[in-house]
Amino acid sequence: MSSNILTQNDIQFVDYKDVDLLRQFMNPHGRIVSRKKTGLTAKQQRGVEAAIKRARFMGLLPYIQK
């Protein structure tokens, strides 16, 4: 059994508008955290990355933190 956040909360699709969830997959500097640290599957990680990038483009998340 996977013990990652998405599996625990039964989240099938990561929405780019769910900023609070996406911030959990970013480090304090604004970078996307790797699969080794998040424990996501490859498919889940691709979905999270795409959602973060889309949220950044839409202005919901910053590209970098100072």
Backbone as CSV, one residue per row, in Angstrom:
resi,resn,N_x,N_y,N_z,CA_x,CA_y,CA_z,C_x,C_y,C_z
1,MET,0.826,-1.200,0.000,0.000,0.000,0.000,0.870,1.265,0.000
2,SER,0.517,2.205,-0.828,1.209,3.484,-0.836,0.725,4.335,0.330
3,SER,1.640,5.064,0.898,1.250,5.932,2.009,1.502,7.387,1.635
4,ASN,1.088,7.752,0.433,1.257,9.139,0.035,-0.046,9.916,0.244
5,ILE,0.043,11.193,0.144,-1.081,12.081,0.438,-2.253,11.840,-0.506
6,LEU,-1.976,11.638,-1.766,-3.048,11.469,-2.742,-3.816,10.169,-2.515
7,THR,-3.107,9.093,-2.214,-3.766,7.813,-1.985,-4.560,7.827,-0.679
8,GLN,-4.005,8.441,0.355,-4.682,8.504,1.656,-6.002,9.260,1.562
9,ASN,-6.021,10.335,0.800,-7.221,11.161,0.678,-8.091,10.777,-0.514
10,ASP,-7.730,9.687,-1.196,-8.484,9.170,-2.335,-8.686,10.230,-3.421
11,ILE,-7.580,10.908,-3.768,-7.603,11.940,-4.800,-7.147,11.303,-6.110
12,GLN,-8.047,11.260,-7.094,-7.731,10.658,-8.382,-7.116,11.671,-9.343
13,PHE,-7.589,12.916,-9.292,-7.156,13.961,-10.218,-6.698,15.176,-9.424
14,VAL,-5.499,15.655,-9.699,-4.964,16.824,-9.015,-5.360,18.061,-9.812
15,ASP,-6.107,18.953,-9.183,-6.594,20.151,-9.850,-5.624,21.304,-9.619
16,TYR,-5.360,22.074,-10.652,-4.419,23.189,-10.524,-4.958,24.291,-9.628
17,LYS,-6.269,24.313,-9.389,-6.860,25.347,-8.534,-6.757,25.011,-7.046
18,ASP,-6.385,23.787,-6.715,-6.240,23.366,-5.323,-4.831,23.725,-4.847
19,VAL,-4.634,24.995,-4.563,-3.309,25.530,-4.253,-2.766,24.963,-2.941
20,ASP,-3.626,24.745,-1.963,-3.160,24.218,-0.679,-2.555,22.824,-0.830
21,LEU,-3.160,22.001,-1.645,-2.618,20.664,-1.901,-1.302,20.759,-2.670
22,LEU,-1.248,21.626,-3.654,-0.037,21.736,-4.473,1.144,22.274,-3.682
23,ARG,0.896,23.139,-2.712,1.993,23.677,-1.894,2.687,22.593,-1.079
24,GLN,1.995,21.491,-0.807,2.611,20.389,-0.064,3.679,19.681,-0.886
25,PHE,3.639,19.845,-2.203,4.603,19.211,-3.082,5.682,20.189,-3.544
26,MET,5.791,21.324,-2.860,6.815,22.315,-3.174,7.645,22.578,-1.927
27,ASN,8.947,22.829,-2.122,9.783,23.155,-0.975,9.658,24.650,-0.671
28,PRO,10.245,25.126,0.422,10.093,26.547,0.779,10.609,27.536,-0.263
29,HIS,11.478,27.061,-1.161,12.006,27.941,-2.197,11.130,27.968,-3.443
30,GLY,10.087,27.145,-3.481,9.175,27.133,-4.612,9.463,26.065,-5.634
31,ARG,10.408,25.175,-5.346,10.736,24.106,-6.284,9.821,22.912,-6.060
32,ILE,9.618,22.133,-7.108,8.816,20.919,-7.017,9.656,19.829,-6.354
33,VAL,9.078,19.176,-5.355,9.778,18.133,-4.611,9.787,16.846,-5.432
34,SER,10.888,16.097,-5.341,11.057,14.890,-6.156,10.176,13.743,-5.675
35,ARG,10.070,12.739,-6.518,9.267,11.552,-6.221,9.787,10.797,-5.014
36,LYS,11.092,10.777,-4.837,11.672,10.059,-3.697,11.184,10.639,-2.375
37,LYS,11.039,11.931,-2.318,10.623,12.590,-1.075,9.108,12.586,-0.894
38,THR,8.354,12.645,-1.985,6.900,12.683,-1.861,6.301,11.291,-1.728
39,GLY,6.949,10.281,-2.310,6.430,8.927,-2.262,5.306,8.679,-3.251
40,LEU,5.164,9.547,-4.247,4.115,9.391,-5.248,4.519,8.374,-6.299
41,THR,3.522,7.842,-6.993,3.820,7.002,-8.151,4.216,7.926,-9.303
42,ALA,4.751,7.328,-10.362,5.194,8.139,-11.504,4.028,8.888,-12.132
43,LYS,2.891,8.223,-12.259,1.712,8.853,-12.850,1.213,10.005,-11.983
44,GLN,1.194,9.798,-10.662,0.755,10.857,-9.752,1.722,12.035,-9.791
45,GLN,3.017,11.749,-9.842,4.017,12.818,-9.867,3.871,13.661,-11.137
46,ARG,3.628,13.029,-12.272,3.433,13.772,-13.523,2.210,14.671,-13.424
47,GLY,1.146,14.167,-12.806,-0.066,14.971,-12.633,0.164,16.163,-11.720
48,VAL,0.899,15.936,-10.637,1.205,17.025,-9.701,2.081,18.070,-10.383
49,GLU,3.093,17.626,-11.103,3.977,18.561,-11.795,3.219,19.399,-12.816
50,ALA,2.357,18.760,-13.586,1.574,19.492,-14.584,0.644,20.501,-13.912
51,ALA,0.035,20.110,-12.787,-0.868,21.014,-12.073,-0.114,22.202,-11.491
52,ILE,1.078,21.953,-10.951,1.886,23.050,-10.395,2.295,24.015,-11.496
53,LYS,2.744,23.474,-12.619,3.159,24.329,-13.731,1.992,25.132,-14.286
54,ARG,0.824,24.526,-14.346,-0.361,25.232,-14.824,-0.764,26.322,-13.834
55,ALA,-0.688,26.022,-12.537,-1.032,27.017,-11.511,-0.045,28.175,-11.532
56,ARG,1.212,27.883,-11.780,2.210,28.961,-11.890,1.877,29.862,-13.074
57,PHE,1.556,29.257,-14.204,1.242,30.022,-15.406,0.012,30.902,-15.202
58,MET,-0.971,30.394,-14.471,-2.204,31.146,-14.210,-2.024,32.188,-13.106
59,GLY,-0.879,32.168,-12.428,-0.606,33.158,-11.392,-1.086,32.756,-10.008
60,LEU,-1.441,31.491,-9.810,-1.921,31.036,-8.504,-0.777,30.645,-7.581
61,LEU,0.344,30.237,-8.164,1.535,29.870,-7.396,2.728,30.662,-7.925
62,PRO,3.678,30.982,-7.062,4.870,31.690,-7.535,5.863,30.733,-8.192
63,TYR,6.694,31.273,-9.073,7.755,30.470,-9.661,8.878,30.257,-8.666
64,ILE,9.194,31.301,-7.871,10.243,31.194,-6.852,9.781,31.905,-5.587
65,GLN,10.377,31.512,-4.466,10.155,32.181,-3.185,11.481,32.764,-2.748
66,LYS,11.438,33.911,-2.143,12.683,34.507,-1.654,12.847,34.253,-0.186
